[in-house]
Amino acid sequence: MPNPKRRHSKRRTSTRRAHDGLNIPQMAECPNCHQKIRAHRACPNCGKYKGREVIEVVEA
Ligand SMILES: [Zn+2]
């Protein structure tokens, strides 16, 4: 089995992991109820996507 000859420095490890953070999802405004929603997804508040109702909204 191939094994690393030398251990990587702490800097090399942390430099690689600098891109590992989570990012905030893109938010867009619903044209129907003006709530902040995920872009390219049906609105969870009013159930509409591109002007027509695509999902049933169940009141809790
Ligand atoms: Zn909506």
N, CA, C, O and the ligand as a Tripos MOL2 file, in Angstrom:
@<TRIPOS>MOLECULE
protein
  241   239    61     0     0
PROTEIN
NO_CHARGES

@<TRIPOS>ATOM
      1 N           0.8430   -1.2110    0.0000 N.3       1 MET1
      2 CA          0.0000    0.0000    0.0000 C.3       1 MET1
      3 C           0.8720    1.2530    0.0000 C.2       1 MET1
      4 O           1.8100    1.3440    0.7910 O.2       1 MET1
      5 N           0.5810    2.2230   -0.8730 N.am      2 PRO2
      6 CA          1.3550    3.4660   -0.8610 C.3       2 PRO2
      7 C           1.0230    4.3000    0.3770 C.2       2 PRO2
      8 O          -0.1380    4.4700    0.7490 O.2       2 PRO2
      9 N           2.0590    4.8000    0.9840 N.am      3 ASN3
     10 CA          1.8860    5.6220    2.1740 C.3       3 ASN3
     11 C           2.6100    6.9460    1.9900 C.2       3 ASN3
     12 O           3.6090    7.0010    1.2740 O.2       3 ASN3
     13 N           2.1250    8.0240    2.6250 N.am      4 PRO4
     14 CA          2.8290    9.2990    2.5020 C.3       4 PRO4
     15 C           4.2050    9.2220    3.1580 C.2       4 PRO4
     16 O           4.3640    8.6770    4.2500 O.2       4 PRO4
     17 N           5.2000    9.7870    2.4560 N.am      5 LYS5
     18 CA          6.5780    9.7200    2.9670 C.3       5 LYS5
     19 C           6.7850   10.7180    4.0990 C.2       5 LYS5
     20 O           7.4790   10.4380    5.0760 O.2       5 LYS5
     21 N           6.1710   11.8820    3.9480 N.am      6 ARG6
     22 CA          6.3010   12.9360    4.9630 C.3       6 ARG6
     23 C           4.9060   13.4150    5.3630 C.2       6 ARG6
     24 O           3.9850   13.4300    4.5460 O.2       6 ARG6
     25 N           4.7660   13.8020    6.6130 N.am      7 ARG7
     26 CA          3.4770   14.3500    7.0150 C.3       7 ARG7
     27 C           3.3450   15.7720    6.4750 C.2       7 ARG7
     28 O           4.3330   16.4930    6.3430 O.2       7 ARG7
     29 N           2.1060   16.1640    6.1660 N.am      8 HIS8
     30 CA          1.8660   17.5170    5.6800 C.3       8 HIS8
     31 C           1.9350   18.4890    6.8460 C.2       8 HIS8
     32 O           1.6210   18.1440    7.9850 O.2       8 HIS8
     33 N           2.3520   19.7090    6.5390 N.am      9 SER9
     34 CA          2.4190   20.7330    7.5770 C.3       9 SER9
     35 C           1.0090   21.1540    7.9930 C.2       9 SER9
     36 O           0.0410   20.9430    7.2630 O.2       9 SER9
     37 N           0.9150   21.7580    9.1890 N.am     10 LYS10
     38 CA         -0.3810   22.2540    9.6690 C.3      10 LYS10
     39 C          -0.9180   23.2920    8.6940 C.2      10 LYS10
     40 O          -2.1240   23.3770    8.4620 O.2      10 LYS10
     41 N          -0.0040   24.0850    8.1240 N.am     11 ARG11
     42 CA         -0.4340   25.1230    7.1990 C.3      11 ARG11
     43 C          -1.0370   24.5130    5.9410 C.2      11 ARG11
     44 O          -2.0630   24.9850    5.4510 O.2      11 ARG11
     45 N          -0.4150   23.4820    5.4230 N.am     12 ARG12
     46 CA         -0.9190   22.8490    4.2070 C.3      12 ARG12
     47 C          -2.3140   22.2720    4.4400 C.2      12 ARG12
     48 O          -3.1960   22.3930    3.5900 O.2      12 ARG12
     49 N          -2.5060   21.6390    5.6070 N.am     13 THR13
     50 CA         -3.8100   21.0730    5.9570 C.3      13 THR13
     51 C          -4.8530   22.1870    6.0970 C.2      13 THR13
     52 O          -5.9510   22.0790    5.5500 O.2      13 THR13
     53 N          -4.5140   23.2550    6.8260 N.am     14 SER14
     54 CA         -5.4970   24.3060    7.0560 C.3      14 SER14
     55 C          -5.7680   25.1110    5.7910 C.2      14 SER14
     56 O          -6.8670   25.6380    5.6180 O.2      14 SER14
     57 N          -4.7760   25.2130    4.9040 N.am     15 THR15
     58 CA         -4.9860   25.9160    3.6270 C.3      15 THR15
     59 C          -5.9850   25.1440    2.7690 C.2      15 THR15
     60 O          -6.8620   25.7360    2.1400 O.2      15 THR15
     61 N          -5.8460   23.8070    2.7490 N.am     16 ARG16
     62 CA         -6.7950   22.9810    1.9950 C.3      16 ARG16
     63 C          -8.1920   23.1050    2.5830 C.2      16 ARG16
     64 O          -9.1760   23.1960    1.8480 O.2      16 ARG16
     65 N          -8.2780   23.1100    3.9260 N.am     17 ARG17
     66 CA         -9.5870   23.1460    4.5850 C.3      17 ARG17
     67 C         -10.2090   24.5370    4.6050 C.2      17 ARG17
     68 O         -11.3290   24.7050    5.0890 O.2      17 ARG17
     69 N          -9.5050   25.5280    4.0920 N.am     18 ALA18
     70 CA        -10.0480   26.8940    4.0540 C.3      18 ALA18
     71 C         -11.2990   26.9630    3.2020 C.2      18 ALA18
     72 O         -12.1130   27.8660    3.3960 O.2      18 ALA18
     73 N         -11.4860   26.0370    2.2570 N.am     19 HIS19
     74 CA        -12.6420   26.0440    1.3630 C.3      19 HIS19
     75 C         -13.7520   25.1040    1.8500 C.2      19 HIS19
     76 O         -14.7480   24.9230    1.1490 O.2      19 HIS19
     77 N         -13.5990   24.5060    3.0310 N.am     20 ASP20
     78 CA        -14.5450   23.4870    3.4910 C.3      20 ASP20
     79 C         -15.7780   24.0570    4.1920 C.2      20 ASP20
     80 O         -16.7020   23.3130    4.5220 O.2      20 ASP20
     81 N         -15.7980   25.3710    4.4220 N.am     21 GLY21
     82 CA        -16.9100   25.9530    5.1700 C.3      21 GLY21
     83 C         -18.2190   25.8700    4.4250 C.2      21 GLY21
     84 O         -18.2440   25.8020    3.1960 O.2      21 GLY21
     85 N         -19.3230   25.8760    5.1820 N.am     22 LEU22
     86 CA        -20.6530   25.8570    4.5750 C.3      22 LEU22
     87 C         -20.9490   27.2370    4.0130 C.2      22 LEU22
     88 O         -20.4730   28.2430    4.5390 O.2      22 LEU22
     89 N         -21.7380   27.2840    2.9390 N.am     23 ASN23
     90 CA        -22.1350   28.5890    2.4190 C.3      23 ASN23
     91 C         -23.6500   28.7720    2.5490 C.2      23 ASN23
     92 O         -24.4160   27.8090    2.5750 O.2      23 ASN23
     93 N         -24.0470   30.0360    2.6280 N.am     24 ILE24
     94 CA        -25.4510   30.3850    2.8080 C.3      24 ILE24
     95 C         -26.1640   30.2060    1.4650 C.2      24 ILE24
     96 O         -25.6740   30.6900    0.4440 O.2      24 ILE24
     97 N         -27.3280   29.5090    1.4470 N.am     25 PRO25
     98 CA        -28.0360   29.3100    0.1760 C.3      25 PRO25
     99 C         -28.5440   30.6160   -0.4080 C.2      25 PRO25
    100 O         -28.8880   31.5460    0.3200 O.2      25 PRO25
    101 N         -28.5860   30.6730   -1.7430 N.am     26 GLN26
    102 CA        -29.0830   31.8450   -2.4610 C.3      26 GLN26
    103 C         -30.5630   32.0490   -2.1570 C.2      26 GLN26
    104 O         -31.3670   31.1290   -2.3030 O.2      26 GLN26
    105 N         -30.9170   33.2660   -1.7330 N.am     27 MET27
    106 CA        -32.3010   33.5570   -1.4150 C.3      27 MET27
    107 C         -32.8800   34.5000   -2.4610 C.2      27 MET27
    108 O         -32.2380   35.4660   -2.8740 O.2      27 MET27
    109 N         -34.1120   34.2000   -2.8820 N.am     28 ALA28
    110 CA        -34.8350   35.0590   -3.8140 C.3      28 ALA28
    111 C         -36.1770   35.4040   -3.1850 C.2      28 ALA28
    112 O         -36.6010   34.7470   -2.2340 O.2      28 ALA28
    113 N         -36.8540   36.4320   -3.7060 N.am     29 GLU29
    114 CA        -38.1310   36.8340   -3.1330 C.3      29 GLU29
    115 C         -39.2650   36.1970   -3.9200 C.2      29 GLU29
    116 O         -39.2590   36.1940   -5.1510 O.2      29 GLU29
    117 N         -40.2470   35.6520   -3.1880 N.am     30 CYS30
    118 CA        -41.4230   35.0670   -3.8340 C.3      30 CYS30
    119 C         -42.2590   36.1810   -4.4680 C.2      30 CYS30
    120 O         -42.6110   37.1360   -3.7760 O.2      30 CYS30
    121 N         -42.5910   36.0910   -5.7700 N.am     31 PRO31
    122 CA        -43.3770   37.1670   -6.4050 C.3      31 PRO31
    123 C         -44.8250   37.1960   -5.9280 C.2      31 PRO31
    124 O         -45.5310   38.1810   -6.1420 O.2      31 PRO31
    125 N         -45.2700   36.1140   -5.2790 N.am     32 ASN32
    126 CA        -46.6610   36.0450   -4.8110 C.3      32 ASN32
    127 C         -46.8240   36.5700   -3.3880 C.2      32 ASN32
    128 O         -47.6770   37.4220   -3.1380 O.2      32 ASN32
    129 N         -46.0150   36.0690   -2.4530 N.am     33 CYS33
    130 CA        -46.1850   36.4680   -1.0520 C.3      33 CYS33
    131 C         -45.0080   37.2760   -0.5120 C.2      33 CYS33
    132 O         -45.0000   37.6550    0.6590 O.2      33 CYS33
    133 N         -44.0110   37.5390   -1.3630 N.am     34 HIS34
    134 CA        -42.8500   38.3810   -1.0350 C.3      34 HIS34
    135 C         -42.0540   37.9100    0.1690 C.2      34 HIS34
    136 O         -41.5220   38.7140    0.9340 O.2      34 HIS34
    137 N         -41.9820   36.5990    0.3220 N.am     35 GLN35
    138 CA        -41.1350   36.0460    1.3720 C.3      35 GLN35
    139 C         -39.8110   35.6220    0.7490 C.2      35 GLN35
    140 O         -39.7260   35.3310   -0.4440 O.2      35 GLN35
    141 N         -38.7730   35.5970    1.5970 N.am     36 LYS36
    142 CA        -37.4790   35.1280    1.1040 C.3      36 LYS36
    143 C         -37.5290   33.6080    0.9610 C.2      36 LYS36
    144 O         -37.8000   32.8900    1.9240 O.2      36 LYS36
    145 N         -37.2640   33.1310   -0.2530 N.am     37 ILE37
    146 CA        -37.3080   31.6920   -0.5220 C.3      37 ILE37
    147 C         -36.0360   31.2690   -1.2520 C.2      37 ILE37
    148 O         -35.3010   32.1090   -1.7710 O.2      37 ILE37
    149 N         -35.7840   29.9600   -1.2860 N.am     38 ARG38
    150 CA        -34.6510   29.4290   -2.0530 C.3      38 ARG38
    151 C         -34.9450   29.6130   -3.5380 C.2      38 ARG38
    152 O         -36.0550   29.3540   -4.0030 O.2      38 ARG38
    153 N         -33.9320   30.0640   -4.2710 N.am     39 ALA39
    154 CA        -34.0960   30.3000   -5.7000 C.3      39 ALA39
    155 C         -34.3610   28.9870   -6.4380 C.2      39 ALA39
    156 O         -33.8450   27.9450   -6.0350 O.2      39 ALA39
    157 N         -35.1470   29.0200   -7.4980 N.am     40 HIS40
    158 CA        -35.4850   27.8780   -8.3640 C.3      40 HIS40
    159 C         -36.2080   26.7650   -7.6140 C.2      40 HIS40
    160 O         -36.1080   25.5930   -7.9750 O.2      40 HIS40
    161 N         -36.9530   27.1520   -6.5460 N.am     41 ARG41
    162 CA        -37.7330   26.1660   -5.8040 C.3      41 ARG41
    163 C         -39.1320   26.7220   -5.5580 C.2      41 ARG41
    164 O         -39.3330   27.9340   -5.4890 O.2      41 ARG41
    165 N         -40.1020   25.8020   -5.4280 N.am     42 ALA42
    166 CA        -41.4630   26.2330   -5.1280 C.3      42 ALA42
    167 C         -41.4860   26.8840   -3.7540 C.2      42 ALA42
    168 O         -40.7550   26.4770   -2.8510 O.2      42 ALA42
    169 N         -42.3310   27.8990   -3.6020 N.am     43 CYS43
    170 CA        -42.4090   28.6280   -2.3370 C.3      43 CYS43
    171 C         -43.0530   27.7620   -1.2630 C.2      43 CYS43
    172 O         -44.1640   27.2750   -1.4700 O.2      43 CYS43
    173 N         -42.3960   27.5490   -0.1160 N.am     44 PRO44
    174 CA        -43.0010   26.7210    0.9380 C.3      44 PRO44
    175 C         -44.1330   27.4460    1.6650 C.2      44 PRO44
    176 O         -44.9090   26.8170    2.3840 O.2      44 PRO44
    177 N         -44.2320   28.7680    1.4820 N.am     45 ASN45
    178 CA        -45.2530   29.5540    2.1690 C.3      45 ASN45
    179 C         -46.5910   29.5340    1.4220 C.2      45 ASN45
    180 O         -47.6390   29.3190    2.0310 O.2      45 ASN45
    181 N         -46.5570   29.7600    0.0960 N.am     46 CYS46
    182 CA        -47.8090   29.7910   -0.6650 C.3      46 CYS46
    183 C         -47.8990   28.6470   -1.6780 C.2      46 CYS46
    184 O         -48.9350   28.4830   -2.3230 O.2      46 CYS46
    185 N         -46.8400   27.8600   -1.8300 N.am     47 GLY47
    186 CA        -46.8760   26.6960   -2.7080 C.3      47 GLY47
    187 C         -46.8660   27.0070   -4.1850 C.2      47 GLY47
    188 O         -47.2570   26.1700   -4.9980 O.2      47 GLY47
    189 N         -46.4220   28.2030   -4.5460 N.am     48 LYS48
    190 CA        -46.4500   28.5850   -5.9630 C.3      48 LYS48
    191 C         -45.0430   28.5480   -6.5750 C.2      48 LYS48
    192 O         -44.0330   28.7940   -5.9160 O.2      48 LYS48
    193 N         -45.0410   28.2310   -7.8500 N.am     49 TYR49
    194 CA        -43.8090   28.3220   -8.6210 C.3      49 TYR49
    195 C         -44.1500   28.7850  -10.0250 C.2      49 TYR49
    196 O         -44.9760   28.1690  -10.6990 O.2      49 TYR49
    197 N         -43.5260   29.8580  -10.4690 N.am     50 LYS50
    198 CA        -43.7730   30.4930  -11.7700 C.3      50 LYS50
    199 C         -45.2580   30.8290  -11.9520 C.2      50 LYS50
    200 O         -45.8210   30.6170  -13.0260 O.2      50 LYS50
    201 N         -45.8920   31.3590  -10.8840 N.am     51 GLY51
    202 CA        -47.2510   31.8600  -10.9870 C.3      51 GLY51
    203 C         -48.3580   30.8380  -10.8120 C.2      51 GLY51
    204 O         -49.5240   31.2150  -10.6910 O.2      51 GLY51
    205 N         -48.0210   29.5390  -10.7940 N.am     52 ARG52
    206 CA        -49.0960   28.5680  -10.5860 C.3      52 ARG52
    207 C         -48.7910   27.7200   -9.3540 C.2      52 ARG52
    208 O         -47.6400   27.5590   -8.9480 O.2      52 ARG52
    209 N         -49.8840   27.1740   -8.7670 N.am     53 GLU53
    210 CA        -49.7280   26.4160   -7.5360 C.3      53 GLU53
    211 C         -49.2140   25.0220   -7.8780 C.2      53 GLU53
    212 O         -49.8260   24.3070   -8.6720 O.2      53 GLU53
    213 N         -48.1050   24.6410   -7.2850 N.am     54 VAL54
    214 CA        -47.5290   23.3350   -7.5730 C.3      54 VAL54
    215 C         -47.5430   22.4110   -6.3650 C.2      54 VAL54
    216 O         -47.5390   21.1900   -6.5190 O.2      54 VAL54
    217 N         -47.5590   22.9860   -5.1510 N.am     55 ILE55
    218 CA        -47.6330   22.1390   -3.9620 C.3      55 ILE55
    219 C         -48.7460   22.6340   -3.0410 C.2      55 ILE55
    220 O         -49.0260   23.8320   -2.9800 O.2      55 ILE55
    221 N         -49.3750   21.7030   -2.3290 N.am     56 GLU56
    222 CA        -50.4060   22.0510   -1.3670 C.3      56 GLU56
    223 C         -49.7490   22.5090   -0.0720 C.2      56 GLU56
    224 O         -48.8590   21.8420    0.4560 O.2      56 GLU56
    225 N         -50.2000   23.6610    0.4350 N.am     57 VAL57
    226 CA        -49.6620   24.1670    1.6960 C.3      57 VAL57
    227 C         -50.5700   23.6920    2.8260 C.2      57 VAL57
    228 O         -51.7570   24.0160    2.8680 O.2      57 VAL57
    229 N         -49.9890   22.9210    3.7350 N.am     58 VAL58
    230 CA        -50.7560   22.3810    4.8660 C.3      58 VAL58
    231 C         -50.5420   23.2860    6.0710 C.2      58 VAL58
    232 O         -49.4070   23.5220    6.4860 O.2      58 VAL58
    233 N         -51.6260   23.7860    6.6230 N.am     59 GLU59
    234 CA        -51.5430   24.6570    7.8000 C.3      59 GLU59
    235 C         -51.2630   23.8160    9.0450 C.2      59 GLU59
    236 O         -51.9290   22.8100    9.2910 O.2      59 GLU59
    237 N         -50.2800   24.2370    9.8170 N.am     60 ALA60
    238 CA        -49.9000   23.4720   11.0120 C.3      60 ALA60
    239 C         -50.8230   23.7980   12.1860 C.2      60 ALA60
    240 O         -50.6550   23.2490   13.2750 O.2      60 ALA60
    241 ZN        -44.8650   32.5480   -1.8440 Zn       61 ZN61
@<TRIPOS>BOND
     1     1     2 1
     2     2     3 1
     3     3     4 2
     4     3     5 am
     5     5     6 1
     6     6     7 1
     7     7     8 2
     8     7     9 am
     9     9    10 1
    10    10    11 1
    11    11    12 2
    12    11    13 am
    13    13    14 1
    14    14    15 1
    15    15    16 2
    16    15    17 am
    17    17    18 1
    18    18    19 1
    19    19    20 2
    20    19    21 am
    21    21    22 1
    22    22    23 1
    23    23    24 2
    24    23    25 am
    25    25    26 1
    26    26    27 1
    27    27    28 2
    28    27    29 am
    29    29    30 1
    30    30    31 1
    31    31    32 2
    32    31    33 am
    33    33    34 1
    34    34    35 1
    35    35    36 2
    36    35    37 am
    37    37    38 1
    38    38    39 1
    39    39    40 2
    40    39    41 am
    41    41    42 1
    42    42    43 1
    43    43    44 2
    44    43    45 am
    45    45    46 1
    46    46    47 1
    47    47    48 2
    48    47    49 am
    49    49    50 1
    50    50    51 1
    51    51    52 2
    52    51    53 am
    53    53    54 1
    54    54    55 1
    55    55    56 2
    56    55    57 am
    57    57    58 1
    58    58    59 1
    59    59    60 2
    60    59    61 am
    61    61    62 1
    62    62    63 1
    63    63    64 2
    64    63    65 am
    65    65    66 1
    66    66    67 1
    67    67    68 2
    68    67    69 am
    69    69    70 1
    70    70    71 1
    71    71    72 2
    72    71    73 am
    73    73    74 1
    74    74    75 1
    75    75    76 2
    76    75    77 am
    77    77    78 1
    78    78    79 1
    79    79    80 2
    80    79    81 am
    81    81    82 1
    82    82    83 1
    83    83    84 2
    84    83    85 am
    85    85    86 1
    86    86    87 1
    87    87    88 2
    88    87    89 am
    89    89    90 1
    90    90    91 1
    91    91    92 2
    92    91    93 am
    93    93    94 1
    94    94    95 1
    95    95    96 2
    96    95    97 am
    97    97    98 1
    98    98    99 1
    99    99   100 2
   100    99   101 am
   101   101   102 1
   102   102   103 1
   103   103   104 2
   104   103   105 am
   105   105   106 1
   106   106   107 1
   107   107   108 2
   108   107   109 am
   109   109   110 1
   110   110   111 1
   111   111   112 2
   112   111   113 am
   113   113   114 1
   114   114   115 1
   115   115   116 2
   116   115   117 am
   117   117   118 1
   118   118   119 1
   119   119   120 2
   120   119   121 am
   121   121   122 1
   122   122   123 1
   123   123   124 2
   124   123   125 am
   125   125   126 1
   126   126   127 1
   127   127   128 2
   128   127   129 am
   129   129   130 1
   130   130   131 1
   131   131   132 2
   132   131   133 am
   133   133   134 1
   134   134   135 1
   135   135   136 2
   136   135   137 am
   137   137   138 1
   138   138   139 1
   139   139   140 2
   140   139   141 am
   141   141   142 1
   142   142   143 1
   143   143   144 2
   144   143   145 am
   145   145   146 1
   146   146   147 1
   147   147   148 2
   148   147   149 am
   149   149   150 1
   150   150   151 1
   151   151   152 2
   152   151   153 am
   153   153   154 1
   154   154   155 1
   155   155   156 2
   156   155   157 am
   157   157   158 1
   158   158   159 1
   159   159   160 2
   160   159   161 am
   161   161   162 1
   162   162   163 1
   163   163   164 2
   164   163   165 am
   165   165   166 1
   166   166   167 1
   167   167   168 2
   168   167   169 am
   169   169   170 1
   170   170   171 1
   171   171   172 2
   172   171   173 am
   173   173   174 1
   174   174   175 1
   175   175   176 2
   176   175   177 am
   177   177   178 1
   178   178   179 1
   179   179   180 2
   180   179   181 am
   181   181   182 1
   182   182   183 1
   183   183   184 2
   184   183   185 am
   185   185   186 1
   186   186   187 1
   187   187   188 2
   188   187   189 am
   189   189   190 1
   190   190   191 1
   191   191   192 2
   192   191   193 am
   193   193   194 1
   194   194   195 1
   195   195   196 2
   196   195   197 am
   197   197   198 1
   198   198   199 1
   199   199   200 2
   200   199   201 am
   201   201   202 1
   202   202   203 1
   203   203   204 2
   204   203   205 am
   205   205   206 1
   206   206   207 1
   207   207   208 2
   208   207   209 am
   209   209   210 1
   210   210   211 1
   211   211   212 2
   212   211   213 am
   213   213   214 1
   214   214   215 1
   215   215   216 2
   216   215   217 am
   217   217   218 1
   218   218   219 1
   219   219   220 2
   220   219   221 am
   221   221   222 1
   222   222   223 1
   223   223   224 2
   224   223   225 am
   225   225   226 1
   226   226   227 1
   227   227   228 2
   228   227   229 am
   229   229   230 1
   230   230   231 1
   231   231   232 2
   232   231   233 am
   233   233   234 1
   234   234   235 1
   235   235   236 2
   236   235   237 am
   237   237   238 1
   238   238   239 1
   239   239   240 2
@<TRIPOS>SUBSTRUCTURE
     1 MET1         2 RESIDUE 1 A MET
     2 PRO2         6 RESIDUE 1 A PRO
     3 ASN3        10 RESIDUE 1 A ASN
     4 PRO4        14 RESIDUE 1 A PRO
     5 LYS5        18 RESIDUE 1 A LYS
     6 ARG6        22 RESIDUE 1 A ARG
     7 ARG7        26 RESIDUE 1 A ARG
     8 HIS8        30 RESIDUE 1 A HIS
     9 SER9        34 RESIDUE 1 A SER
    10 LYS10       38 RESIDUE 1 A LYS
    11 ARG11       42 RESIDUE 1 A ARG
    12 ARG12       46 RESIDUE 1 A ARG
    13 THR13       50 RESIDUE 1 A THR
    14 SER14       54 RESIDUE 1 A SER
    15 THR15       58 RESIDUE 1 A THR
    16 ARG16       62 RESIDUE 1 A ARG
    17 ARG17       66 RESIDUE 1 A ARG
    18 ALA18       70 RESIDUE 1 A ALA
    19 HIS19       74 RESIDUE 1 A HIS
    20 ASP20       78 RESIDUE 1 A ASP
    21 GLY21       82 RESIDUE 1 A GLY
    22 LEU22       86 RESIDUE 1 A LEU
    23 ASN23       90 RESIDUE 1 A ASN
    24 ILE24       94 RESIDUE 1 A ILE
    25 PRO25       98 RESIDUE 1 A PRO
    26 GLN26      102 RESIDUE 1 A GLN
    27 MET27      106 RESIDUE 1 A MET
    28 ALA28      110 RESIDUE 1 A ALA
    29 GLU29      114 RESIDUE 1 A GLU
    30 CYS30      118 RESIDUE 1 A CYS
    31 PRO31      122 RESIDUE 1 A PRO
    32 ASN32      126 RESIDUE 1 A ASN
    33 CYS33      130 RESIDUE 1 A CYS
    34 HIS34      134 RESIDUE 1 A HIS
    35 GLN35      138 RESIDUE 1 A GLN
    36 LYS36      142 RESIDUE 1 A LYS
    37 ILE37      146 RESIDUE 1 A ILE
    38 ARG38      150 RESIDUE 1 A ARG
    39 ALA39      154 RESIDUE 1 A ALA
    40 HIS40      158 RESIDUE 1 A HIS
    41 ARG41      162 RESIDUE 1 A ARG
    42 ALA42      166 RESIDUE 1 A ALA
    43 CYS43      170 RESIDUE 1 A CYS
    44 PRO44      174 RESIDUE 1 A PRO
    45 ASN45      178 RESIDUE 1 A ASN
    46 CYS46      182 RESIDUE 1 A CYS
    47 GLY47      186 RESIDUE 1 A GLY
    48 LYS48      190 RESIDUE 1 A LYS
    49 TYR49      194 RESIDUE 1 A TYR
    50 LYS50      198 RESIDUE 1 A LYS
    51 GLY51      202 RESIDUE 1 A GLY
    52 ARG52      206 RESIDUE 1 A ARG
    53 GLU53      210 RESIDUE 1 A GLU
    54 VAL54      214 RESIDUE 1 A VAL
    55 ILE55      218 RESIDUE 1 A ILE
    56 GLU56      222 RESIDUE 1 A GLU
    57 VAL57      226 RESIDUE 1 A VAL
    58 VAL58      230 RESIDUE 1 A VAL
    59 GLU59      234 RESIDUE 1 A GLU
    60 ALA60      238 RESIDUE 1 A ALA
    61 ZN61       241 GROUP 0 **** ****
